[in-house]
Amino acid sequence: MACYSGLPSDRDPAVPPIVSILVALLLAATLILGAHFYFNRIQRRRKLLEIGTEVLASRSWKDGLELLAKALAADGARIEGLVGDKGVPLAERLLRRDSGSTLLVYKHGTAYRIAAPALVEAQRRREELGADALCIATLGSIDPAAAKQAGRDGIQVIDGAALWLLVEPFVEEHVRREVAREADEAVKRPRALATTAAALLGAAIVVLNLPPPGPDPAATTAVPAAPRTGAAPAATAAPPPAGTEAEAEAEAQREVRRTALALAMIDIEGVENAAWASSTTLVVELLPGATVEAVFAASCGLAKQFPELRDVRLQFESADPAEGVRWRRCG
């Protein structure tokens, strides 16, 4: 009687090459998307705040104060300018509402650091004018101890990037566009380097997971062993389909080409991001101020380097709501 052994086999079944390639492609896509998210969302926002604050600091204190007063009075408050004893305009505004009045004290420049003495002086000034509330704003910073004290005393404090975010909607449109352009330029090169590195790493992983070439059938001829008397003939496993490995390698090469095409699209002026929605649809997100037709014309210029672009459906998503989503083909 044959005896069955419950011990596992010494050799685990090999992972199919296509699975390893797909995992490698997924990792490469994750790295590329992660790089784009970090630079397009996190780093670009940081640059927008940094550059916007610098632009506001480069203007006169009167401009900064007027923008801030307009932002705080957007609910319909009346703005009153204040002057000193000698008729010199002060960096203060009085905002009057039906519910009461607020004294706005503005400290221009990024070098300011509001400390406790400044709170005391501002409170004295508020009482002198008979204002109901107090708001202190600066492009600089608020000392942590002063910020806590302001919270206890009911004083509104606005500093640094928060001030730019508040006044940005009231800044001239051409200034906002220039700030956005500078932020895009600041992240463009590191974003391209990071995405290229991610693509190269993904391509390397794909290549490392490609199956090795099989042995030459003419060089290795298997000689079957004669079966022992009484032994059942051994079952011969069917060979894998000849085209499976070649198809997997071809698909891996197409994926690398698609990744390279998306990266090339990102380098086009006016493009914020490019990602594949499917194997035949490439979604292209545009930066503010960029037009679909201009980016489309530049995109078709890549057809010499990427002939497959002529078979791709380009889905342009404009930052301008009036343009919305447009579809184009270079073919």
C-alpha positions in Angstrom: 0.0 0.0 0.0 1.3 3.4 -0.9 2.0 5.6 2.1 1.0 9.3 1.9 3.3 11.9 3.4 1.6 15.1 4.7 4.8 17.1 4.6 4.8 20.1 2.2 6.9 20.1 -1.0 10.4 21.6 -0.8 9.6 23.9 -3.7 6.7 26.4 -3.7 5.0 27.0 -7.1 6.7 29.9 -8.9 4.8 33.2 -9.0 3.7 33.8 -12.6 5.8 36.5 -14.3 2.8 38.6 -15.2 1.9 39.0 -11.5 5.3 40.3 -10.7 5.2 42.7 -13.6 1.8 44.0 -12.6 2.9 44.5 -9.0 6.0 46.3 -10.2 3.9 48.6 -12.5 1.5 49.3 -9.6 4.4 50.3 -7.4 5.8 52.5 -10.1 2.4 54.2 -10.7 2.0 54.7 -6.9 5.4 56.3 -6.7 4.6 58.7 -9.6 1.2 59.6 -8.3 2.7 60.2 -4.8 5.3 62.5 -6.2 2.8 64.4 -8.2 0.4 64.7 -5.2 3.3 66.0 -2.9 4.6 68.6 -5.4 1.2 69.7 -7.0 -0.7 69.9 -3.8 1.5 70.2 -0.7 4.7 71.9 -2.0 2.8 74.1 -4.5 0.5 75.4 -1.7 3.5 76.1 0.5 5.1 78.1 -2.3 1.9 80.0 -3.0 1.7 81.1 0.6 5.4 81.9 0.8 5.4 83.9 -2.5 2.1 85.6 -1.7 3.3 86.8 1.7 6.5 88.2 0.1 4.5 90.0 -2.6 2.3 91.6 0.0 5.3 92.6 2.1 6.9 94.2 -1.0 3.9 96.6 -1.3 3.4 99.7 0.9 1.8 99.3 4.4 -1.1 101.3 3.2 -1.9 98.8 0.4 -1.6 95.9 2.8 -3.9 97.7 5.4 -6.5 98.6 2.8 -6.7 95.0 1.4 -7.0 93.6 4.9 -9.7 96.1 5.9 -11.7 95.2 2.7 -11.4 91.5 3.6 -12.6 92.0 7.2 -15.3 94.4 6.1 -16.7 92.0 3.4 -19.8 91.5 5.5 -20.8 95.2 5.0 -18.8 96.9 7.8 -18.0 100.6 7.3 -14.2 101.4 7.2 -12.9 104.5 8.9 -9.3 105.7 8.6 -7.5 107.0 11.7 -4.9 109.7 12.1 -2.4 110.6 14.8 -2.1 113.9 16.8 -0.2 115.6 13.9 -2.6 114.4 11.2 -0.3 111.5 10.1 -2.3 108.5 8.9 -2.0 105.5 11.3 -1.7 101.8 10.5 -5.2 101.4 12.0 -8.7 101.2 10.8 -12.0 101.2 12.6 -14.6 98.8 11.3 -18.1 99.8 12.3 -21.0 97.3 12.2 -24.5 97.5 13.6 -23.5 95.0 16.2 -20.4 97.0 17.3 -17.0 98.3 16.2 -13.6 96.7 15.8 -10.2 98.3 15.9 -7.9 96.9 13.3 -4.1 97.3 14.1 -1.8 96.4 11.3 2.0 95.7 11.5 3.5 95.6 8.0 6.5 93.5 7.2 7.6 89.9 7.7 10.1 90.7 10.4 7.5 91.7 13.0 7.0 89.5 16.0 4.0 90.5 18.1 4.7 90.1 21.8 2.7 90.8 25.0 3.6 94.6 25.1 2.0 95.1 21.7 -1.2 93.5 23.0 -1.2 95.9 26.0 -0.7 98.9 23.7 -3.4 97.8 21.3 -5.8 97.2 24.2 -5.1 100.7 25.5 -5.8 102.1 22.0 -9.0 100.2 21.7 -10.3 101.6 25.0 -9.2 105.1 24.0 -11.4 104.9 20.8 -14.2 103.1 22.5 -14.1 100.1 20.1 -15.9 96.9 21.1 -13.3 94.5 19.7 -9.7 94.3 18.7 -7.9 92.7 15.8 -4.1 92.7 15.4 -2.6 91.5 12.0 0.9 91.2 10.8 2.8 89.6 7.9 5.3 88.5 10.6 4.4 86.2 13.5 2.7 86.2 16.9 4.7 85.1 19.9 3.2 81.9 21.3 2.7 83.5 24.8 1.1 86.5 23.2 -1.2 84.3 21.1 -2.4 82.5 24.3 -2.9 85.9 26.0 -4.9 87.1 23.0 -7.1 84.1 23.1 -7.9 84.7 26.8 -8.6 88.4 26.2 -10.8 87.8 23.1 -8.3 89.5 20.7 -8.3 88.3 17.1 -4.8 87.8 15.7 -3.8 87.2 12.1 -0.2 86.5 11.1 1.9 85.3 8.2 0.4 83.1 5.6 -3.1 83.3 7.2 -3.1 87.1 6.3 -2.3 86.4 2.6 -5.1 83.8 2.4 -7.5 86.3 3.8 -6.6 89.2 1.4 -5.8 87.1 -1.7 -9.4 87.3 -3.2 -9.1 91.1 -3.0 -5.6 91.3 -4.7 -5.5 92.3 -8.4 -6.0 89.3 -10.8 -2.7 89.8 -12.6 -0.9 89.7 -9.3 -2.6 86.5 -8.3 -1.7 84.9 -11.7 1.9 85.9 -11.3 2.1 84.4 -7.8 0.6 81.2 -9.2 3.0 81.2 -12.1 6.0 81.6 -9.7 4.7 78.8 -7.5 4.4 76.5 -10.5 7.9 77.3 -11.7 9.3 76.7 -8.2 8.0 73.1 -8.0 8.3 72.2 -11.7 11.9 71.1 -11.7 11.9 69.1 -8.4 8.6 67.6 -9.5 10.0 66.5 -12.8 13.1 65.0 -11.1 11.0 63.1 -8.6 8.6 61.7 -11.1 11.4 60.8 -13.5 13.2 59.0 -10.6 10.0 57.2 -9.7 9.4 56.2 -13.4 13.0 54.9 -13.7 12.7 52.9 -10.5 9.5 51.4 -11.7 11.0 50.5 -15.0 14.0 48.9 -13.3 11.6 46.8 -11.1 9.7 45.8 -14.2 12.9 44.7 -16.0 14.1 42.8 -13.0 10.8 40.9 -12.8 10.9 39.9 -16.5 11.3 36.1 -16.9 14.7 34.9 -18.0 15.0 33.6 -21.6 14.2 29.9 -21.7 16.7 27.2 -22.8 17.3 26.4 -26.5 15.1 23.4 -27.2 17.7 22.2 -29.8 20.5 22.2 -27.3 18.7 20.4 -24.5 17.0 17.2 -25.5 15.4 15.4 -22.6 15.9 11.6 -22.6 12.9 9.9 -20.9 13.8 7.3 -18.3 12.4 3.8 -18.8 9.6 3.2 -16.4 10.1 0.5 -13.8 8.0 -2.6 -14.0 4.7 -2.2 -12.3 5.0 1.6 -11.9 2.4 3.9 -13.3 3.6 6.2 -16.0 4.4 9.7 -14.7 2.1 12.5 -15.8 3.7 15.2 -18.0 2.7 18.8 -17.2 1.5 20.7 -20.2 3.9 23.5 -21.2 2.7 27.1 -20.7 1.4 28.9 -23.8 4.3 30.2 -25.8 2.9 33.7 -26.2 2.3 34.4 -22.5 5.8 35.7 -21.6 6.1 37.7 -24.8 2.7 39.3 -24.2 3.7 40.2 -20.6 6.9 41.8 -21.7 5.2 43.7 -24.5 2.6 45.0 -22.1 5.3 46.1 -19.6 7.1 48.0 -22.4 3.8 49.7 -23.4 3.3 50.7 -19.7 6.7 52.2 -19.6 6.0 54.2 -22.8 2.7 55.4 -21.3 4.4 56.6 -18.2 7.1 58.4 -20.2 4.3 60.1 -22.3 2.5 61.3 -19.2 5.7 62.8 -17.8 6.4 64.5 -21.2 2.9 66.0 -21.1 3.6 67.4 -17.6 6.6 69.3 -18.9 4.4 71.3 -21.3 3.8 74.8 -20.2 0.4 75.2 -18.7 0.0 71.6 -17.6 -0.4 70.9 -13.9 -0.8 67.1 -14.1 -1.3 64.2 -16.5 -2.6 60.8 -15.6 -4.0 57.8 -17.5 -7.7 57.2 -16.9 -7.5 54.1 -19.1 -5.1 52.6 -21.6 -6.4 54.9 -24.3 -7.5 58.1 -22.4 -5.0 60.5 -20.9 -6.4 63.1 -18.5 -4.6 66.5 -18.7 -5.2 69.0 -15.9 -4.4 72.6 -16.8 -3.0 75.4 -14.7 -5.0 78.7 -14.2 -4.6 80.9 -17.2 -3.8 78.0 -19.6 -6.1 77.4 -22.6 -7.1 74.0 -23.9 -6.2 74.9 -27.5 -2.7 76.1 -26.7 -1.9 73.1 -24.6 -3.5 70.8 -27.2 -1.3 72.2 -29.9 1.8 71.7 -27.8 0.7 68.2 -26.9 0.5 67.1 -30.5 4.1 68.2 -30.9 5.1 65.1 -28.9 3.7 62.8 -31.6 7.1 62.5 -33.3 8.6 61.1 -30.1 5.5 59.2 -29.2 3.7 58.0 -32.3 1.1 56.2 -30.2 -0.2 59.6 -29.1 -2.2 59.7 -32.3 -4.4 56.9 -31.0 -4.8 58.5 -27.6 -7.9 60.4 -26.4 -6.8 63.5 -24.6 -9.2 64.7 -21.9 -8.4 68.3 -21.0 -9.7 69.6 -17.7 -9.3 73.4 -17.6 -9.0 75.5 -14.4 -11.4 77.9 -16.1 -15.0 76.8 -15.4 -16.1 78.4 -18.7 -14.0 75.9 -20.7 -14.7 72.9 -18.5 -13.7 69.5 -19.9 -12.7 69.1 -23.6 -11.7 66.0 -25.5 -9.2 66.1 -28.4 -7.2 63.7 -30.6 -3.9 64.4 -32.4 -4.5 61.8 -35.1 
